[in-house]
Amino acid sequence: MKSNINLIFQILALFTFYSYATFLAIYFTLRILFWDRLALVGFIGNFIPWIFWPIFTFPIISFFLNKNFWVISCCAVLILLGWVHVKYWSPKVFDKVDASPSITVLSINVGQHLVESEFLNNFILEQKADIVFLQEVTDKHIKNGWRNLRETYPYQVHGPLLSEKQVGMGILSRYPILSSKDFKLAEEGLVFQQRANVQIGEQEIAIYNIHTTYPWFLPQKIFLSLTLPIYNYSIRSREIQTLVKLLQDENLPVIAAGDFNMTDQAQDYSYLTQILIDSFQESGWGFGFTWPAHKNPSGEINLDQPIVRVDYIMHSDDWTSQATQVLSKTGSDHFPITTKLFFSRTVTQAALIKSSS
């Protein structure tokens, strides 16, 4: 009886091991060949590094099988630990000069009506940010809440509110906002984006408040009359492509922050980070998951513990970030993020230091 149980255990363990190894081999082969041109590859990529965690159980399981599997499993665990450490637990060390000018940036997807205006105002004031990027702000937040922030943030702009849900974008700044415009990155896009010119000392910068269209499962005809729900992020991809073109034409130092509705494993992320630097990747620590943090309106997902990172603060190479972090819950379905940005260009630093002296 005992030998039969051991045999069944060995068969199940080997089946699991080979099935998982085959899955990884197929996924990464398709990723190398197609990446996000295949919807399935794009969807699975959202859950890296989660799909790697079974590897940690293999040394324990293989210990009861044979020595060869145990050695292979241990090597896989060491490789995984090395990758996780380099990618998620190795923030860039930045030796700042005390006189180096800096600004603190805060980005919050408010989650429409999920956060009360008074709580949101108090939270913003506690962070003491210089520029605040807000997504999914409501008419109530703007009309009833922003007036109480006027003393700290005298410069305030918001985009057009969507008539259906009265949701829009907003920027709060301690520094003068010289101009701002609202625009769509794709005709089918759900949200108007914001671009503003801000004067910091003697330096003018460009800031982008971004909220791309969320990907979701949409019915699609596969073959003849066969229709299946397919993970679709085509609108977001067009929005990112347009954003990349806009950023390539920028001559000013850039900050782009908001809810990009993509993870750092998306091909769209790769395109964007060829132009901008991801602050969290540069100076954050850990996985930095930001969504979902509330069961409503997270796409009908009954989960309130973040499992993916979709909110970002990005910057051009005119800046260096420090202490990028995900903040505590606000009641929204997104966690807020903040970072401190230091000008890295010598000429710009000199101009700012002169202005502040």
C-alpha beads as a LAMMPS data file, in Angstrom:
LAMMPS data file: protein, C-alpha beads

357 atoms
356 bonds

1 atom types
1 bond types

-500.0 500.0 xlo xhi
-500.0 500.0 ylo yhi
-500.0 500.0 zlo zhi

Masses

1 110.0

Atoms # bond

1 1 1 0.000 0.000 0.000
2 1 1 2.755 2.398 0.984
3 1 1 4.691 1.654 -2.198
4 1 1 1.570 2.348 -4.267
5 1 1 1.129 5.720 -2.589
6 1 1 4.777 6.572 -3.252
7 1 1 4.396 5.550 -6.874
8 1 1 1.306 7.734 -7.318
9 1 1 3.118 10.638 -5.673
10 1 1 6.096 10.225 -8.002
11 1 1 3.863 10.079 -11.082
12 1 1 1.946 13.191 -10.052
13 1 1 5.136 15.047 -9.155
14 1 1 6.795 14.182 -12.471
15 1 1 3.645 15.100 -14.393
16 1 1 3.478 18.469 -12.612
17 1 1 7.174 19.100 -13.148
18 1 1 7.133 18.316 -16.862
19 1 1 3.817 20.109 -17.463
20 1 1 5.078 23.279 -15.807
21 1 1 8.429 23.124 -17.628
22 1 1 6.590 22.638 -20.935
23 1 1 4.311 25.583 -20.182
24 1 1 7.289 27.870 -19.493
25 1 1 9.121 26.676 -22.594
26 1 1 6.096 27.289 -24.839
27 1 1 5.289 30.655 -23.275
28 1 1 8.790 32.088 -23.583
29 1 1 9.191 30.719 -27.103
30 1 1 5.990 32.481 -28.138
31 1 1 7.064 35.594 -26.253
32 1 1 10.377 35.726 -28.116
33 1 1 8.668 35.150 -31.470
34 1 1 5.509 37.253 -31.073
35 1 1 5.371 38.960 -27.665
36 1 1 2.155 40.984 -27.381
37 1 1 1.105 40.303 -30.938
38 1 1 -0.459 37.221 -29.365
39 1 1 -3.195 38.085 -26.869
40 1 1 -2.503 34.981 -24.773
41 1 1 1.157 35.938 -24.374
42 1 1 0.132 39.462 -23.359
43 1 1 -2.338 38.196 -20.799
44 1 1 0.035 35.685 -19.186
45 1 1 2.772 38.323 -19.058
46 1 1 0.632 40.340 -16.647
47 1 1 1.245 37.711 -13.988
48 1 1 5.016 37.550 -14.088
49 1 1 6.569 37.063 -11.530
50 1 1 3.593 35.125 -10.098
51 1 1 3.947 32.296 -12.618
52 1 1 7.489 31.638 -11.379
53 1 1 6.585 30.904 -7.750
54 1 1 5.943 27.142 -8.255
55 1 1 9.677 26.829 -8.934
56 1 1 10.322 27.328 -5.212
57 1 1 8.396 24.137 -4.408
58 1 1 10.349 21.941 -6.802
59 1 1 13.417 21.302 -4.596
60 1 1 11.114 19.987 -1.866
61 1 1 9.151 17.766 -4.249
62 1 1 12.183 16.545 -6.183
63 1 1 13.999 15.671 -2.958
64 1 1 11.692 12.645 -2.722
65 1 1 12.132 11.709 -6.395
66 1 1 15.790 11.535 -7.343
67 1 1 19.013 13.450 -6.913
68 1 1 19.188 14.693 -10.518
69 1 1 15.821 16.451 -10.312
70 1 1 16.796 17.930 -6.969
71 1 1 19.997 19.472 -8.385
72 1 1 18.128 20.897 -11.385
73 1 1 15.421 22.325 -9.122
74 1 1 17.957 23.981 -6.809
75 1 1 19.705 25.564 -9.791
76 1 1 16.360 26.887 -11.064
77 1 1 15.616 28.417 -7.654
78 1 1 19.019 30.123 -7.534
79 1 1 18.517 31.562 -11.028
80 1 1 15.046 32.804 -10.082
81 1 1 16.317 34.412 -6.869
82 1 1 19.071 36.146 -8.815
83 1 1 16.598 37.498 -11.382
84 1 1 14.163 38.708 -8.715
85 1 1 16.959 40.395 -6.787
86 1 1 18.364 42.215 -9.811
87 1 1 14.984 43.315 -11.166
88 1 1 13.001 44.079 -8.023
89 1 1 15.344 44.445 -5.055
90 1 1 18.287 46.369 -6.460
91 1 1 17.319 50.051 -6.569
92 1 1 19.853 52.391 -8.121
93 1 1 22.110 54.083 -5.577
94 1 1 22.074 57.831 -6.151
95 1 1 24.592 60.009 -4.321
96 1 1 22.739 63.292 -4.267
97 1 1 24.375 66.595 -3.487
98 1 1 22.653 68.515 -0.684
99 1 1 22.266 71.534 -2.942
100 1 1 20.777 69.496 -5.778
101 1 1 17.326 70.862 -6.665
102 1 1 14.522 68.341 -6.488
103 1 1 10.765 67.991 -6.657
104 1 1 8.439 65.424 -5.119
105 1 1 5.818 63.895 -7.397
106 1 1 2.631 62.102 -6.366
107 1 1 0.284 60.152 -8.645
108 1 1 -3.135 58.856 -7.556
109 1 1 -5.904 57.127 -9.454
110 1 1 -8.742 58.266 -7.231
111 1 1 -11.081 55.505 -8.350
112 1 1 -13.993 57.787 -9.273
113 1 1 -16.299 58.072 -6.254
114 1 1 -14.434 55.627 -4.026
115 1 1 -12.482 58.265 -2.065
116 1 1 -14.137 61.070 -0.133
117 1 1 -12.902 64.562 -1.019
118 1 1 -11.908 65.465 2.541
119 1 1 -9.880 62.284 2.990
120 1 1 -8.255 62.755 -0.413
121 1 1 -7.289 66.342 0.415
122 1 1 -5.760 65.363 3.736
123 1 1 -3.867 62.503 2.105
124 1 1 -2.447 64.800 -0.579
125 1 1 -1.357 67.387 1.978
126 1 1 0.348 64.708 4.117
127 1 1 2.584 63.688 1.187
128 1 1 3.871 67.256 0.711
129 1 1 4.332 66.702 -3.008
130 1 1 5.218 69.534 -5.357
131 1 1 3.194 68.205 -8.290
132 1 1 0.186 65.909 -7.954
133 1 1 -1.173 63.861 -10.855
134 1 1 -4.787 62.765 -10.393
135 1 1 -6.745 60.296 -12.501
136 1 1 -10.477 59.572 -12.325
137 1 1 -11.263 62.688 -10.330
138 1 1 -14.934 63.581 -10.161
139 1 1 -16.859 66.817 -10.385
140 1 1 -17.368 66.568 -6.627
141 1 1 -13.625 66.403 -5.958
142 1 1 -12.932 69.404 -8.145
143 1 1 -15.762 71.682 -7.040
144 1 1 -15.875 70.784 -3.360
145 1 1 -12.333 69.702 -2.603
146 1 1 -9.816 71.640 -4.614
147 1 1 -10.686 75.021 -3.124
148 1 1 -9.335 73.715 0.202
149 1 1 -6.029 72.903 -1.492
150 1 1 -5.632 76.310 -3.116
151 1 1 -3.235 77.627 -0.469
152 1 1 -0.789 74.734 -0.924
153 1 1 -1.450 74.173 -4.621
154 1 1 -2.324 77.530 -6.168
155 1 1 -1.975 76.148 -9.685
156 1 1 -4.725 73.696 -10.610
157 1 1 -5.979 72.380 -13.943
158 1 1 -8.413 69.632 -14.824
159 1 1 -9.489 68.067 -18.073
160 1 1 -13.002 67.651 -19.432
161 1 1 -15.201 65.429 -17.325
162 1 1 -16.817 62.490 -19.039
163 1 1 -20.551 63.197 -19.033
164 1 1 -21.434 59.549 -18.421
165 1 1 -19.548 59.114 -15.157
166 1 1 -18.275 62.640 -14.503
167 1 1 -14.687 61.415 -14.317
168 1 1 -11.651 63.359 -15.477
169 1 1 -7.975 64.145 -14.949
170 1 1 -6.361 66.780 -12.777
171 1 1 -3.007 68.345 -11.921
172 1 1 -2.153 70.231 -8.735
173 1 1 1.106 72.158 -8.571
174 1 1 3.073 74.382 -6.250
175 1 1 4.815 75.769 -9.317
176 1 1 3.256 77.940 -12.042
177 1 1 1.434 76.036 -14.771
178 1 1 2.195 78.071 -17.880
179 1 1 -0.142 76.212 -20.198
180 1 1 -2.117 72.989 -20.416
181 1 1 -4.055 71.046 -22.993
182 1 1 -6.346 68.042 -23.052
183 1 1 -6.131 65.487 -25.828
184 1 1 -6.802 61.881 -26.721
185 1 1 -4.003 59.504 -27.614
186 1 1 -6.378 57.419 -29.732
187 1 1 -9.741 58.291 -31.202
188 1 1 -11.356 55.334 -29.416
189 1 1 -9.613 56.127 -26.141
190 1 1 -11.862 56.454 -23.105
191 1 1 -10.051 59.304 -21.367
192 1 1 -8.640 62.701 -22.313
193 1 1 -4.977 62.950 -21.341
194 1 1 -3.260 66.096 -20.059
195 1 1 -0.054 67.832 -21.012
196 1 1 1.124 70.939 -19.141
197 1 1 4.155 73.197 -19.106
198 1 1 5.352 73.977 -15.585
199 1 1 7.904 76.600 -14.575
200 1 1 10.307 75.424 -11.862
201 1 1 12.765 78.185 -11.078
202 1 1 14.312 79.135 -14.386
203 1 1 13.561 75.754 -15.950
204 1 1 10.414 74.919 -17.886
205 1 1 9.345 71.274 -17.892
206 1 1 6.648 69.234 -19.645
207 1 1 4.381 66.968 -17.633
208 1 1 1.951 64.346 -18.906
209 1 1 -0.965 63.067 -16.851
210 1 1 -1.812 59.681 -18.368
211 1 1 -4.702 57.230 -18.094
212 1 1 -4.708 54.758 -20.953
213 1 1 -7.685 52.602 -21.871
214 1 1 -7.840 49.426 -19.813
215 1 1 -7.459 46.055 -21.561
216 1 1 -10.226 43.512 -21.084
217 1 1 -11.826 40.405 -22.524
218 1 1 -13.951 41.232 -25.558
219 1 1 -15.929 38.851 -27.780
220 1 1 -14.108 38.149 -31.014
221 1 1 -14.933 35.896 -33.930
222 1 1 -12.226 33.252 -34.218
223 1 1 -13.398 30.892 -36.917
224 1 1 -16.604 31.038 -38.974
225 1 1 -19.310 31.514 -36.327
226 1 1 -17.137 30.677 -33.318
227 1 1 -16.892 33.666 -30.974
228 1 1 -14.708 33.663 -27.872
229 1 1 -13.715 36.288 -25.283
230 1 1 -10.212 37.445 -26.222
231 1 1 -7.912 39.593 -24.091
232 1 1 -7.803 42.883 -26.004
233 1 1 -5.380 45.760 -25.408
234 1 1 -5.317 47.201 -28.926
235 1 1 -6.584 50.669 -27.920
236 1 1 -4.002 50.949 -25.158
237 1 1 -1.279 49.937 -27.592
238 1 1 -2.308 52.659 -30.047
239 1 1 -2.349 55.162 -27.193
240 1 1 1.167 54.181 -26.110
241 1 1 2.439 54.401 -29.691
242 1 1 1.066 57.939 -29.979
243 1 1 2.530 58.881 -26.610
244 1 1 5.953 57.593 -27.649
245 1 1 5.851 59.777 -30.771
246 1 1 4.901 62.822 -28.707
247 1 1 7.714 62.186 -26.249
248 1 1 10.250 61.780 -29.043
249 1 1 9.432 65.331 -30.147
250 1 1 9.813 66.852 -26.671
251 1 1 12.687 69.257 -26.054
252 1 1 11.880 69.898 -22.394
253 1 1 12.558 67.690 -19.365
254 1 1 9.584 65.343 -19.059
255 1 1 7.590 63.737 -16.270
256 1 1 4.801 61.327 -17.253
257 1 1 2.703 59.811 -14.494
258 1 1 -0.564 58.022 -14.076
259 1 1 -2.466 54.808 -14.644
260 1 1 -0.938 53.233 -17.767
261 1 1 -3.006 50.040 -17.501
262 1 1 -0.039 47.825 -18.358
263 1 1 2.549 45.862 -16.423
264 1 1 6.301 46.063 -16.815
265 1 1 6.170 42.852 -18.862
266 1 1 4.041 44.372 -21.632
267 1 1 5.583 45.165 -24.997
268 1 1 4.022 48.629 -24.720
269 1 1 6.061 49.158 -21.552
270 1 1 9.189 48.224 -23.471
271 1 1 8.397 50.807 -26.154
272 1 1 7.760 53.525 -23.583
273 1 1 10.854 52.850 -21.497
274 1 1 13.016 53.306 -24.567
275 1 1 12.095 56.988 -24.203
276 1 1 11.465 57.395 -20.470
277 1 1 12.831 55.908 -17.256
278 1 1 10.519 54.044 -14.884
279 1 1 11.107 55.632 -11.469
280 1 1 10.095 52.534 -9.543
281 1 1 12.384 50.333 -11.606
282 1 1 15.148 52.853 -10.992
283 1 1 14.762 53.540 -7.282
284 1 1 11.878 51.464 -5.930
285 1 1 12.123 48.308 -3.840
286 1 1 9.972 45.230 -4.259
287 1 1 7.280 44.393 -6.784
288 1 1 5.386 47.654 -6.364
289 1 1 1.937 46.190 -7.052
290 1 1 -0.747 48.886 -7.258
291 1 1 -3.959 47.186 -8.494
292 1 1 -6.567 46.078 -7.503
293 1 1 -6.865 47.624 -4.052
294 1 1 -10.664 47.654 -3.911
295 1 1 -13.311 45.156 -5.014
296 1 1 -15.197 47.881 -6.870
297 1 1 -14.830 48.965 -9.695
298 1 1 -11.922 46.626 -10.457
299 1 1 -13.460 45.082 -13.548
300 1 1 -15.747 42.846 -11.478
301 1 1 -12.702 41.227 -9.878
302 1 1 -13.534 40.220 -6.323
303 1 1 -10.083 41.044 -4.992
304 1 1 -8.718 43.900 -2.918
305 1 1 -5.035 42.952 -2.694
306 1 1 -2.821 44.270 -5.529
307 1 1 -1.306 41.659 -7.826
308 1 1 0.015 43.820 -10.689
309 1 1 1.794 47.155 -11.150
310 1 1 -0.016 49.442 -13.582
311 1 1 0.634 52.894 -12.064
312 1 1 3.881 54.655 -12.899
313 1 1 5.903 57.816 -12.550
314 1 1 8.281 58.028 -15.494
315 1 1 10.808 60.672 -16.421
316 1 1 13.279 61.667 -19.110
317 1 1 16.997 61.284 -18.504
318 1 1 17.106 64.918 -17.332
319 1 1 16.109 63.544 -13.948
320 1 1 17.245 60.929 -11.457
321 1 1 14.692 59.455 -9.063
322 1 1 15.137 58.519 -5.437
323 1 1 12.950 56.675 -2.913
324 1 1 10.129 55.754 -5.274
325 1 1 7.463 53.939 -3.307
326 1 1 3.906 52.675 -3.301
327 1 1 1.895 54.353 -0.553
328 1 1 -0.888 53.064 1.672
329 1 1 -4.514 52.494 0.702
330 1 1 -6.755 55.490 0.148
331 1 1 -9.985 53.630 -0.575
332 1 1 -9.403 53.719 -4.316
333 1 1 -8.909 50.573 -6.386
334 1 1 -5.338 51.794 -7.039
335 1 1 -2.487 52.418 -4.645
336 1 1 -0.850 55.865 -4.960
337 1 1 2.836 56.184 -5.879
338 1 1 5.390 58.872 -5.144
339 1 1 8.992 59.669 -5.956
340 1 1 11.582 62.392 -5.534
341 1 1 13.178 63.626 -8.746
342 1 1 16.538 65.366 -8.945
343 1 1 17.671 67.288 -11.991
344 1 1 20.703 65.562 -13.431
345 1 1 21.730 68.092 -16.051
346 1 1 24.452 70.459 -14.835
347 1 1 23.076 73.493 -16.675
348 1 1 19.598 72.966 -15.293
349 1 1 20.890 72.459 -11.781
350 1 1 22.809 75.709 -11.970
351 1 1 19.703 77.564 -13.151
352 1 1 17.550 76.167 -10.351
353 1 1 20.111 76.773 -7.623
354 1 1 20.496 80.339 -8.815
355 1 1 16.717 80.813 -8.781
356 1 1 16.295 79.422 -5.256
357 1 1 19.150 81.399 -3.718

Bonds

1 1 1 2
2 1 2 3
3 1 3 4
4 1 4 5
5 1 5 6
6 1 6 7
7 1 7 8
8 1 8 9
9 1 9 10
10 1 10 11
11 1 11 12
12 1 12 13
13 1 13 14
14 1 14 15
15 1 15 16
16 1 16 17
17 1 17 18
18 1 18 19
19 1 19 20
20 1 20 21
21 1 21 22
22 1 22 23
23 1 23 24
24 1 24 25
25 1 25 26
26 1 26 27
27 1 27 28
28 1 28 29
29 1 29 30
30 1 30 31
31 1 31 32
32 1 32 33
33 1 33 34
34 1 34 35
35 1 35 36
36 1 36 37
37 1 37 38
38 1 38 39
39 1 39 40
40 1 40 41
41 1 41 42
42 1 42 43
43 1 43 44
44 1 44 45
45 1 45 46
46 1 46 47
47 1 47 48
48 1 48 49
49 1 49 50
50 1 50 51
51 1 51 52
52 1 52 53
53 1 53 54
54 1 54 55
55 1 55 56
56 1 56 57
57 1 57 58
58 1 58 59
59 1 59 60
60 1 60 61
61 1 61 62
62 1 62 63
63 1 63 64
64 1 64 65
65 1 65 66
66 1 66 67
67 1 67 68
68 1 68 69
69 1 69 70
70 1 70 71
71 1 71 72
72 1 72 73
73 1 73 74
74 1 74 75
75 1 75 76
76 1 76 77
77 1 77 78
78 1 78 79
79 1 79 80
80 1 80 81
81 1 81 82
82 1 82 83
83 1 83 84
84 1 84 85
85 1 85 86
86 1 86 87
87 1 87 88
88 1 88 89
89 1 89 90
90 1 90 91
91 1 91 92
92 1 92 93
93 1 93 94
94 1 94 95
95 1 95 96
96 1 96 97
97 1 97 98
98 1 98 99
99 1 99 100
100 1 100 101
101 1 101 102
102 1 102 103
103 1 103 104
104 1 104 105
105 1 105 106
106 1 106 107
107 1 107 108
108 1 108 109
109 1 109 110
110 1 110 111
111 1 111 112
112 1 112 113
113 1 113 114
114 1 114 115
115 1 115 116
116 1 116 117
117 1 117 118
118 1 118 119
119 1 119 120
120 1 120 121
121 1 121 122
122 1 122 123
123 1 123 124
124 1 124 125
125 1 125 126
126 1 126 127
127 1 127 128
128 1 128 129
129 1 129 130
130 1 130 131
131 1 131 132
132 1 132 133
133 1 133 134
134 1 134 135
135 1 135 136
136 1 136 137
137 1 137 138
138 1 138 139
139 1 139 140
140 1 140 141
141 1 141 142
142 1 142 143
143 1 143 144
144 1 144 145
145 1 145 146
146 1 146 147
147 1 147 148
148 1 148 149
149 1 149 150
150 1 150 151
151 1 151 152
152 1 152 153
153 1 153 154
154 1 154 155
155 1 155 156
156 1 156 157
157 1 157 158
158 1 158 159
159 1 159 160
160 1 160 161
161 1 161 162
162 1 162 163
163 1 163 164
164 1 164 165
165 1 165 166
166 1 166 167
167 1 167 168
168 1 168 169
169 1 169 170
170 1 170 171
171 1 171 172
172 1 172 173
173 1 173 174
174 1 174 175
175 1 175 176
176 1 176 177
177 1 177 178
178 1 178 179
179 1 179 180
180 1 180 181
181 1 181 182
182 1 182 183
183 1 183 184
184 1 184 185
185 1 185 186
186 1 186 187
187 1 187 188
188 1 188 189
189 1 189 190
190 1 190 191
191 1 191 192
192 1 192 193
193 1 193 194
194 1 194 195
195 1 195 196
196 1 196 197
197 1 197 198
198 1 198 199
199 1 199 200
200 1 200 201
201 1 201 202
202 1 202 203
203 1 203 204
204 1 204 205
205 1 205 206
206 1 206 207
207 1 207 208
208 1 208 209
209 1 209 210
210 1 210 211
211 1 211 212
212 1 212 213
213 1 213 214
214 1 214 215
215 1 215 216
216 1 216 217
217 1 217 218
218 1 218 219
219 1 219 220
220 1 220 221
221 1 221 222
222 1 222 223
223 1 223 224
224 1 224 225
225 1 225 226
226 1 226 227
227 1 227 228
228 1 228 229
229 1 229 230
230 1 230 231
231 1 231 232
232 1 232 233
233 1 233 234
234 1 234 235
235 1 235 236
236 1 236 237
237 1 237 238
238 1 238 239
239 1 239 240
240 1 240 241
241 1 241 242
242 1 242 243
243 1 243 244
244 1 244 245
245 1 245 246
246 1 246 247
247 1 247 248
248 1 248 249
249 1 249 250
250 1 250 251
251 1 251 252
252 1 252 253
253 1 253 254
254 1 254 255
255 1 255 256
256 1 256 257
257 1 257 258
258 1 258 259
259 1 259 260
260 1 260 261
261 1 261 262
262 1 262 263
263 1 263 264
264 1 264 265
265 1 265 266
266 1 266 267
267 1 267 268
268 1 268 269
269 1 269 270
270 1 270 271
271 1 271 272
272 1 272 273
273 1 273 274
274 1 274 275
275 1 275 276
276 1 276 277
277 1 277 278
278 1 278 279
279 1 279 280
280 1 280 281
281 1 281 282
282 1 282 283
283 1 283 284
284 1 284 285
285 1 285 286
286 1 286 287
287 1 287 288
288 1 288 289
289 1 289 290
290 1 290 291
291 1 291 292
292 1 292 293
293 1 293 294
294 1 294 295
295 1 295 296
296 1 296 297
297 1 297 298
298 1 298 299
299 1 299 300
300 1 300 301
301 1 301 302
302 1 302 303
303 1 303 304
304 1 304 305
305 1 305 306
306 1 306 307
307 1 307 308
308 1 308 309
309 1 309 310
310 1 310 311
311 1 311 312
312 1 312 313
313 1 313 314
314 1 314 315
315 1 315 316
316 1 316 317
317 1 317 318
318 1 318 319
319 1 319 320
320 1 320 321
321 1 321 322
322 1 322 323
323 1 323 324
324 1 324 325
325 1 325 326
326 1 326 327
327 1 327 328
328 1 328 329
329 1 329 330
330 1 330 331
331 1 331 332
332 1 332 333
333 1 333 334
334 1 334 335
335 1 335 336
336 1 336 337
337 1 337 338
338 1 338 339
339 1 339 340
340 1 340 341
341 1 341 342
342 1 342 343
343 1 343 344
344 1 344 345
345 1 345 346
346 1 346 347
347 1 347 348
348 1 348 349
349 1 349 350
350 1 350 351
351 1 351 352
352 1 352 353
353 1 353 354
354 1 354 355
355 1 355 356
356 1 356 357
